[in-house]
Amino acid sequence: MGTGDLEWQNYGNEAMTMQFEAALSALPLIAVLRGIRTEEALAVGGALAGAGFTLIEATMNSPSPLATIEQLADELGETLCVGAGTVLKVSEVDEVAAAGGRLIVSPNMAPAVISRTRELGLISVPGVFTPTEAFAAIAAGAHALKLFPAEAIAPNVVKAWQAVLPPEIPILVTGGVTAANLPDYLKAGARGAGLGSALYKVGKTPAAVAQAARGFHAAYHQAIAGSGG
């Protein structure tokens, strides 16, 4: 499935869950745009979409994040699931929804944030670091789990988690993920990853972002082919 096959409309939790799954099936990598400026968002977003990405977040600690999310959602929202990262408050969920965002990603596990995300028919991806947090997030209604920071968690830990967590809940490793170590996490059972500075950081040109995105795209598909997935 190419990104052109994905049309994002907010028709409630069931439809949104199906569309999120379609995006993960296309490429389960979330582009984390931390610090991005609104004036560069479309060029960077277009570069990511052109490289096959389907999931993108502008973090709430970026300059004018809501304006950035609104612009991305308006211009690229038919083929990209656009949302926010570093969402810490229930009020921020409302703000992101009003801006047209559909994806709510957090570094922590806040049940109230997860609950409000579900109430608004958006996708919830809270951050977790322990199995206790993971099960609490699932009970609160998380669609997927952001295992963060991945650089502090070896792939064999992901494998152990997979033995006890519901198989339908994707684990997306985030924090220190590179094209070199991504295959190790995928082999251990992670569904995908959130990609930060190895993909985008302040000052990186759209061309450089596109090059990095293509490298991650290739690394993902090579790893899946090698595992028989």
C-alpha positions in Angstrom: 0.0 0.0 0.0 1.4 3.4 -0.9 0.7 6.6 1.0 -1.7 7.7 -1.8 -4.0 4.8 -0.7 -4.5 6.4 2.7 -7.2 8.9 3.2 -7.5 10.3 6.7 -10.9 11.2 8.0 -12.0 11.3 11.6 -15.0 9.1 11.8 -14.5 7.9 15.4 -12.4 5.4 17.2 -13.1 2.3 15.1 -12.4 4.0 11.8 -9.4 5.8 13.2 -8.0 2.6 14.6 -8.3 0.9 11.2 -6.6 3.9 9.5 -3.8 3.9 12.0 -3.3 0.2 11.4 -3.2 0.9 7.6 -0.5 3.5 8.2 1.5 1.1 10.3 1.2 -1.6 7.7 2.5 0.9 5.0 5.5 2.0 7.2 5.4 1.8 11.0 7.9 4.7 11.5 6.8 7.9 13.2 8.7 11.0 12.1 9.4 13.1 15.2 9.8 16.8 14.2 11.1 18.4 17.4 11.9 22.1 17.1 10.5 22.4 13.6 9.4 25.9 12.5 6.0 26.3 10.8 7.6 27.9 7.7 9.7 24.8 7.0 7.0 22.2 7.9 5.5 21.7 4.5 8.9 21.2 2.8 10.0 18.7 5.4 6.6 17.0 5.5 6.5 16.7 1.8 10.0 15.1 1.8 8.9 12.6 4.4 5.7 11.7 2.4 7.8 11.3 -0.7 10.0 8.8 1.1 7.0 6.7 2.0 6.3 7.9 5.6 2.7 7.9 6.7 3.0 9.1 10.4 4.3 12.4 11.5 4.3 14.4 14.7 5.3 17.9 15.6 6.3 18.1 19.2 4.5 20.5 21.5 7.8 22.1 22.7 8.5 23.3 19.1 7.9 26.9 18.1 4.2 27.4 17.2 3.4 23.7 17.2 -0.4 24.1 16.7 0.2 26.3 13.6 2.6 23.7 12.3 0.1 20.8 12.9 -2.7 22.8 11.2 -0.6 23.5 8.2 0.6 19.9 7.8 -2.9 18.5 8.4 -4.5 21.0 5.8 -1.9 20.3 3.1 -0.8 16.7 3.7 -3.5 15.3 5.9 -5.1 13.1 3.1 -2.0 10.9 3.0 -0.3 11.5 6.3 -1.5 10.9 9.8 -0.4 14.2 11.4 -0.3 14.8 15.1 1.6 16.0 18.1 4.4 14.7 20.3 5.3 15.6 23.8 1.6 16.0 24.7 1.5 16.2 28.5 -1.9 17.8 29.3 -5.5 17.1 28.5 -5.9 20.6 27.3 -3.2 20.0 24.7 -5.2 17.1 23.4 -8.1 19.4 22.7 -5.8 22.0 21.1 -4.2 19.4 18.8 -7.7 18.1 17.8 -8.8 21.6 17.0 -5.7 22.1 14.8 -6.6 19.0 12.8 -4.1 16.6 14.5 -5.1 12.9 14.7 -2.1 11.4 16.5 -1.3 12.1 20.2 2.1 10.9 21.3 3.5 11.4 24.8 6.8 10.7 26.6 4.9 9.5 29.7 1.8 7.5 30.6 -1.0 9.8 31.7 -4.4 8.0 31.9 -6.3 11.3 31.6 -4.5 12.2 28.4 -5.2 8.7 26.9 -8.8 8.9 27.9 -9.4 12.3 26.4 -7.6 11.2 23.2 -10.0 8.3 22.9 -13.0 10.5 23.7 -12.1 12.7 20.7 -11.6 9.7 18.4 -7.8 10.3 18.0 -4.9 7.9 18.2 -3.2 7.4 21.5 0.5 6.5 21.8 1.7 7.1 25.3 5.3 6.6 26.5 6.1 3.7 28.7 9.3 2.3 30.3 8.1 -0.7 32.3 5.6 -3.5 31.9 3.5 -2.0 34.7 3.2 1.3 32.7 2.6 -0.7 29.5 -0.4 -2.6 31.0 -1.8 0.6 32.6 -1.6 2.4 29.3 -3.4 -0.5 27.5 -6.1 -0.5 30.2 -6.6 3.2 29.7 -7.1 2.7 26.0 -3.8 3.2 24.2 -3.7 2.2 20.6 0.1 1.6 20.7 3.0 1.9 23.1 6.0 4.2 22.7 8.8 2.4 24.4 11.0 5.3 25.6 13.9 5.9 25.8 14.8 2.9 23.6 18.5 3.6 24.0 18.2 2.5 27.6 16.4 -0.7 26.7 18.1 -3.5 24.9 16.3 -5.4 22.2 16.1 -8.6 24.4 14.0 -6.6 26.8 11.5 -5.9 24.0 11.4 -9.6 23.3 10.6 -10.3 26.9 7.8 -7.7 26.9 6.3 -9.2 23.7 5.9 -12.5 25.6 3.4 -11.0 28.0 1.8 -8.0 26.2 -1.3 -8.4 24.0 0.0 -9.1 20.5 -2.4 -6.6 18.9 -0.8 -3.6 20.7 2.1 -2.3 18.7 5.4 -1.4 20.4 7.1 1.5 18.8 10.7 2.0 20.1 11.7 5.6 20.4 14.8 7.5 21.6 18.2 6.7 20.1 16.9 4.6 17.2 19.1 4.6 14.1 19.0 2.8 10.8 21.7 0.6 12.2 19.9 -0.6 15.3 16.4 -0.5 14.0 16.6 -4.1 12.6 17.6 -5.4 16.1 14.5 -4.0 17.7 12.3 -5.3 14.9 13.8 -8.7 15.2 13.0 -8.6 18.9 9.4 -7.9 18.2 9.0 -4.2 18.0 6.4 -3.2 15.4 8.2 0.0 14.4 9.8 3.1 15.8 9.6 6.8 16.5 12.5 8.5 14.8 14.0 11.7 16.2 17.3 13.4 15.5 18.6 10.7 13.3 15.8 11.7 10.9 15.2 15.4 11.6 16.8 18.0 13.8 16.7 21.8 13.7 18.7 23.1 10.7 18.5 19.9 8.6 17.4 20.6 5.1 14.4 18.9 3.4 16.8 17.2 1.1 18.8 15.8 4.0 15.6 14.7 5.7 14.5 12.9 2.6 17.8 11.1 2.3 17.6 10.0 5.9 14.0 9.0 5.5 14.9 6.8 2.5 17.6 5.2 4.5 15.2 4.3 7.3 12.6 3.1 4.8 15.2 0.8 3.2 16.5 -0.4 6.6 12.9 -1.3 7.7 12.1 -3.3 4.6 15.4 -5.1 4.5 14.9 -6.1 8.1 11.4 -7.3 7.4 12.5 -9.2 4.3 15.3 -10.8 6.3 13.0 -12.0 9.0 10.5 -13.4 6.5 7.8 -10.8 7.6 
